[in-house]
Amino acid sequence: MTYRTTLVKTVEEGDLFLYPGEHHLFADSSLADYDPKAAAQLTERVLNFLGKSDAKK
């Protein structure tokens, strides 16, 4: 079992999203590694997560 599988199976309500490539700065539009599609997906997922977190308060 990989660490990814272990994480998903052990964290209640956890999600694991893997983005293509090996670059971690794909959401920074000022850099060559910028990937607009992945950045938009990341933004949507973060806002969804924050909305869920805020609803639990």
SULZIWO-V771406 format. One record per residue. N is the residue number from 1. RES is the residue in three letters. PHI is phi in degrees with one decimal (* if undefined). NEAR is the number of other ideal C-beta (glycine too) atoms within 12 Angstrom. Layout:
BEGIN
n: {N | N}
res: {RES | RES}
phi: {PHI | PHI}
near: {NEAR | NEAR}
END
This chain:
BEGIN
n: {1 | 2 | 3 | 4 | 5 | 6 | 7 | 8 | 9 | 10 | 11 | 12 | 13 | 14 | 15 | 16 | 17 | 18 | 19 | 20 | 21 | 22 | 23 | 24 | 25 | 26 | 27 | 28 | 29 | 30 | 31 | 32 | 33 | 34 | 35 | 36 | 37 | 38 | 39 | 40 | 41 | 42 | 43 | 44 | 45 | 46 | 47 | 48 | 49 | 50 | 51 | 52 | 53 | 54 | 55 | 56 | 57}
res: {MET | THR | TYR | ARG | THR | THR | LEU | VAL | LYS | THR | VAL | GLU | GLU | GLY | ASP | LEU | PHE | LEU | TYR | PRO | GLY | GLU | HIS | HIS | LEU | PHE | ALA | ASP | SER | SER | LEU | ALA | ASP | TYR | ASP | PRO | LYS | ALA | ALA | ALA | GLN | LEU | THR | GLU | ARG | VAL | LEU | ASN | PHE | LEU | GLY | LYS | SER | ASP | ALA | LYS | LYS}
phi: {* | -81.2 | -61.2 | -65.9 | -63.3 | -60.5 | -60.1 | -64.4 | -77.7 | -104.1 | -102.7 | -61.3 | 58.0 | -85.6 | -128.7 | -126.4 | -115.9 | -110.0 | -107.1 | -66.2 | 89.6 | -113.7 | -95.1 | -97.0 | -107.1 | -69.8 | -93.4 | -94.1 | -67.8 | -88.9 | -111.9 | -65.0 | -82.7 | -57.0 | -127.2 | -58.4 | -66.2 | -66.6 | -64.6 | -64.6 | -64.9 | -61.0 | -59.6 | -60.5 | -68.1 | -66.0 | -63.7 | -62.4 | -61.0 | -64.6 | -64.7 | -65.8 | -65.5 | -67.6 | -67.6 | -79.2 | -76.3}
near: {9 | 10 | 11 | 15 | 12 | 12 | 16 | 17 | 13 | 13 | 13 | 8 | 11 | 15 | 15 | 17 | 17 | 16 | 20 | 14 | 15 | 10 | 16 | 16 | 18 | 24 | 24 | 16 | 15 | 10 | 13 | 11 | 19 | 19 | 23 | 14 | 15 | 24 | 22 | 17 | 19 | 24 | 18 | 16 | 20 | 17 | 14 | 16 | 18 | 14 | 13 | 15 | 12 | 10 | 9 | 9 | 7}
END
